[in-house]
């Protein structure tokens, strides 16, 4: 009589087969999903944008190319030196004028194609500047999303000076750059900070000992980062989570109300009235002054450019008035004027964009911030914003900059808030 297999063994084999079939089905599904996303050319830049860096805290990984489509839309390509720019040789070509741009997300500008950024516009426009004597102009972009002024100074030391720039432009975004220079107000686990001790800047690189940095630089953390960088399904998961967070935080939806400017701390428009903000402004001004000194000590000229927030250049003056009333603000240009006064004290040139761009926006009805897939009037510069900012900057440099002169921006010529003419342009929608 044949020996019968116990029922428990038959059930075990059935469950084992079912689990194996389910596992194979999941793997096949994942492979099909991965292949479909690749066929659709899907990728998500924000899933791969922060590679741990022992100096800056994070930086874009060299050679990455991924789409950013949450605010605007652009293919973001990072060159072999970790910059959102085309390739540049470290050795400066003979006779070339080099301009290095330091800044944050307004300089990295992943919301628009690279050729439409203000720094690309600046390079094209200066090529036709007769005052520069026909010398070739090369603009290098060192901006990285999320960087504060501390990281700008560290970038200058660690990366920029090797390229021997003739001019260093610090593109300062008043909306959050002051906050990001204070651990008390910002507390980013990957950010280096500076503190003032007896009037001198002292580096606080505590992030290197933090759990976030240790995880990202660990073998498991690097493995996860590799998977995310190479898996479109993983990037889709990160994007889905980011969209949920943005929706909850009000970054996606209807046009903003006068009391709502996502990503901007409205206290920056007022004289600081609490110790944390007093210290944040003091550190910010010290960092800017130090950046100017170190650029000039290395033989480069220096220009501080104060960028714009959405509220400062909203095309409707009634909106600006309502915004100011809602927050008890008497002057939206307070940070710009404070930076101009800093330049006067420290002897470096400044250019404020807000007054001129506000006039242009009011006259033309142009939205300079915001996109059709985000919020109109707030957020980052759109194509029109980058174009007019780049043209205003190029007009100013063509008129006022004298490379190699003892006083490259002489007192009588120095750019200041609202002094440079802007070309006509813009249109009445965020995508123009």
NORJOBEL-V605317 format. One record per residue. N is the residue number from 1. SS is DSSP state (H for helix, E for strand, - for the rest). Layout:
n->N ss->SS
n->N ss->SS
//
This chain:
n->1 ss->-
n->2 ss->-
n->3 ss->-
n->4 ss->-
n->5 ss->-
n->6 ss->-
n->7 ss->H
n->8 ss->H
n->9 ss->H
n->10 ss->H
n->11 ss->H
n->12 ss->H
n->13 ss->H
n->14 ss->H
n->15 ss->H
n->16 ss->H
n->17 ss->H
n->18 ss->H
n->19 ss->H
n->20 ss->H
n->21 ss->H
n->22 ss->H
n->23 ss->H
n->24 ss->H
n->25 ss->H
n->26 ss->H
n->27 ss->H
n->28 ss->H
n->29 ss->H
n->30 ss->H
n->31 ss->H
n->32 ss->H
n->33 ss->H
n->34 ss->H
n->35 ss->H
n->36 ss->H
n->37 ss->H
n->38 ss->H
n->39 ss->H
n->40 ss->-
n->41 ss->-
n->42 ss->-
n->43 ss->-
n->44 ss->-
n->45 ss->H
n->46 ss->H
n->47 ss->H
n->48 ss->-
n->49 ss->-
n->50 ss->-
n->51 ss->E
n->52 ss->E
n->53 ss->E
n->54 ss->-
n->55 ss->-
n->56 ss->-
n->57 ss->E
n->58 ss->E
n->59 ss->E
n->60 ss->-
n->61 ss->-
n->62 ss->-
n->63 ss->-
n->64 ss->-
n->65 ss->E
n->66 ss->E
n->67 ss->E
n->68 ss->E
n->69 ss->-
n->70 ss->-
n->71 ss->-
n->72 ss->-
n->73 ss->-
n->74 ss->E
n->75 ss->E
n->76 ss->E
n->77 ss->E
n->78 ss->-
n->79 ss->-
n->80 ss->-
n->81 ss->-
n->82 ss->-
n->83 ss->-
n->84 ss->-
n->85 ss->-
n->86 ss->-
n->87 ss->-
n->88 ss->-
n->89 ss->-
n->90 ss->-
n->91 ss->-
n->92 ss->-
n->93 ss->-
n->94 ss->-
n->95 ss->-
n->96 ss->-
n->97 ss->E
n->98 ss->E
n->99 ss->E
n->100 ss->E
n->101 ss->E
n->102 ss->E
n->103 ss->-
n->104 ss->-
n->105 ss->H
n->106 ss->H
n->107 ss->H
n->108 ss->H
n->109 ss->-
n->110 ss->-
n->111 ss->-
n->112 ss->-
n->113 ss->-
n->114 ss->H
n->115 ss->H
n->116 ss->H
n->117 ss->-
n->118 ss->H
n->119 ss->H
n->120 ss->H
n->121 ss->H
n->122 ss->H
n->123 ss->H
n->124 ss->H
n->125 ss->H
n->126 ss->H
n->127 ss->-
n->128 ss->-
n->129 ss->-
n->130 ss->H
n->131 ss->H
n->132 ss->H
n->133 ss->-
n->134 ss->-
n->135 ss->-
n->136 ss->-
n->137 ss->E
n->138 ss->E
n->139 ss->E
n->140 ss->E
n->141 ss->E
n->142 ss->-
n->143 ss->-
n->144 ss->-
n->145 ss->-
n->146 ss->-
n->147 ss->-
n->148 ss->-
n->149 ss->H
n->150 ss->H
n->151 ss->H
n->152 ss->H
n->153 ss->H
n->154 ss->H
n->155 ss->H
n->156 ss->H
n->157 ss->H
n->158 ss->H
n->159 ss->H
n->160 ss->H
n->161 ss->H
n->162 ss->H
n->163 ss->H
n->164 ss->-
n->165 ss->-
n->166 ss->-
n->167 ss->E
n->168 ss->E
n->169 ss->E
n->170 ss->E
n->171 ss->E
n->172 ss->E
n->173 ss->-
n->174 ss->-
n->175 ss->-
n->176 ss->-
n->177 ss->-
n->178 ss->-
n->179 ss->H
n->180 ss->H
n->181 ss->H
n->182 ss->-
n->183 ss->-
n->184 ss->-
n->185 ss->-
n->186 ss->-
n->187 ss->-
n->188 ss->-
n->189 ss->-
n->190 ss->-
n->191 ss->-
n->192 ss->-
n->193 ss->E
n->194 ss->E
n->195 ss->E
n->196 ss->E
n->197 ss->E
n->198 ss->-
n->199 ss->-
n->200 ss->E
n->201 ss->E
n->202 ss->E
n->203 ss->E
n->204 ss->E
n->205 ss->-
n->206 ss->H
n->207 ss->H
n->208 ss->H
n->209 ss->H
n->210 ss->-
n->211 ss->H
n->212 ss->H
n->213 ss->H
n->214 ss->H
n->215 ss->H
n->216 ss->H
n->217 ss->H
n->218 ss->-
n->219 ss->H
n->220 ss->H
n->221 ss->H
n->222 ss->H
n->223 ss->H
n->224 ss->H
n->225 ss->H
n->226 ss->H
n->227 ss->H
n->228 ss->H
n->229 ss->H
n->230 ss->H
n->231 ss->-
n->232 ss->H
n->233 ss->H
n->234 ss->H
n->235 ss->H
n->236 ss->H
n->237 ss->H
n->238 ss->H
n->239 ss->H
n->240 ss->H
n->241 ss->H
n->242 ss->H
n->243 ss->H
n->244 ss->H
n->245 ss->H
n->246 ss->H
n->247 ss->H
n->248 ss->H
n->249 ss->H
n->250 ss->-
n->251 ss->-
n->252 ss->-
n->253 ss->-
n->254 ss->-
n->255 ss->-
n->256 ss->-
n->257 ss->-
n->258 ss->-
n->259 ss->-
n->260 ss->-
n->261 ss->-
n->262 ss->-
n->263 ss->-
n->264 ss->-
n->265 ss->-
n->266 ss->H
n->267 ss->H
n->268 ss->H
n->269 ss->H
n->270 ss->-
n->271 ss->-
n->272 ss->-
n->273 ss->-
n->274 ss->-
n->275 ss->H
n->276 ss->H
n->277 ss->H
n->278 ss->H
n->279 ss->H
n->280 ss->H
n->281 ss->H
n->282 ss->H
n->283 ss->H
n->284 ss->H
n->285 ss->H
n->286 ss->H
n->287 ss->H
n->288 ss->H
n->289 ss->H
n->290 ss->H
n->291 ss->H
n->292 ss->H
n->293 ss->H
n->294 ss->H
n->295 ss->H
n->296 ss->H
n->297 ss->H
n->298 ss->-
n->299 ss->-
n->300 ss->-
n->301 ss->E
n->302 ss->E
n->303 ss->E
n->304 ss->E
n->305 ss->E
n->306 ss->E
n->307 ss->-
n->308 ss->-
n->309 ss->-
n->310 ss->-
n->311 ss->-
n->312 ss->-
n->313 ss->-
n->314 ss->-
n->315 ss->-
n->316 ss->-
n->317 ss->H
n->318 ss->H
n->319 ss->H
n->320 ss->H
n->321 ss->H
n->322 ss->H
n->323 ss->H
n->324 ss->H
n->325 ss->H
n->326 ss->H
n->327 ss->H
n->328 ss->-
n->329 ss->-
n->330 ss->-
n->331 ss->-
n->332 ss->-
n->333 ss->-
n->334 ss->H
n->335 ss->H
n->336 ss->H
n->337 ss->H
n->338 ss->H
n->339 ss->H
n->340 ss->H
n->341 ss->H
n->342 ss->H
n->343 ss->H
n->344 ss->H
n->345 ss->H
n->346 ss->H
n->347 ss->-
n->348 ss->-
n->349 ss->E
n->350 ss->E
n->351 ss->E
n->352 ss->E
n->353 ss->-
n->354 ss->H
n->355 ss->H
n->356 ss->H
n->357 ss->H
n->358 ss->H
n->359 ss->H
n->360 ss->H
n->361 ss->H
n->362 ss->H
n->363 ss->H
n->364 ss->H
n->365 ss->-
n->366 ss->-
n->367 ss->-
n->368 ss->-
n->369 ss->E
n->370 ss->-
n->371 ss->-
n->372 ss->-
n->373 ss->-
n->374 ss->-
n->375 ss->-
n->376 ss->-
n->377 ss->-
n->378 ss->-
n->379 ss->-
n->380 ss->-
n->381 ss->E
n->382 ss->-
n->383 ss->H
n->384 ss->H
n->385 ss->H
n->386 ss->H
n->387 ss->H
n->388 ss->H
n->389 ss->H
n->390 ss->H
n->391 ss->H
n->392 ss->H
n->393 ss->H
n->394 ss->H
n->395 ss->H
n->396 ss->H
n->397 ss->H
n->398 ss->H
n->399 ss->H
n->400 ss->H
n->401 ss->-
n->402 ss->-
n->403 ss->-
n->404 ss->-
n->405 ss->-
n->406 ss->-
n->407 ss->-
n->408 ss->-
n->409 ss->-
n->410 ss->-
n->411 ss->-
n->412 ss->-
n->413 ss->-
n->414 ss->-
n->415 ss->-
n->416 ss->-
n->417 ss->-
n->418 ss->-
n->419 ss->-
n->420 ss->-
n->421 ss->-
n->422 ss->-
n->423 ss->-
n->424 ss->-
n->425 ss->-
n->426 ss->-
n->427 ss->-
n->428 ss->-
n->429 ss->-
n->430 ss->-
n->431 ss->-
n->432 ss->-
//
